[in-house]
């Protein structure tokens, strides 16, 4: 019952927008929690609006598209462990 109410089993693997794989995370998975120096990657979710979360470096064409469409880009550069993460420029 908890998994249904909490929606922790929710995924979007069948969505056309769900592409790519990064380690154990694949497009359409729930957003994994990552600790950042001053907060975490869930902090930006308090804003209502479209967001693109990039873990690593955002490709220039993706950044340009997001800027053009006024979509917030949350770019997180991961070091060896999540505790060493930092927010990308």
Secondary structure, 3 states (H helix, E strand, C coil): CHHHHHCCCCCCCCCCCCCCEECCEECCCCCCCCEECCCECCHHHHCCCCEEEEECCCCHHHHHHHHHHCCEEEEEECCCCHHHEEECC
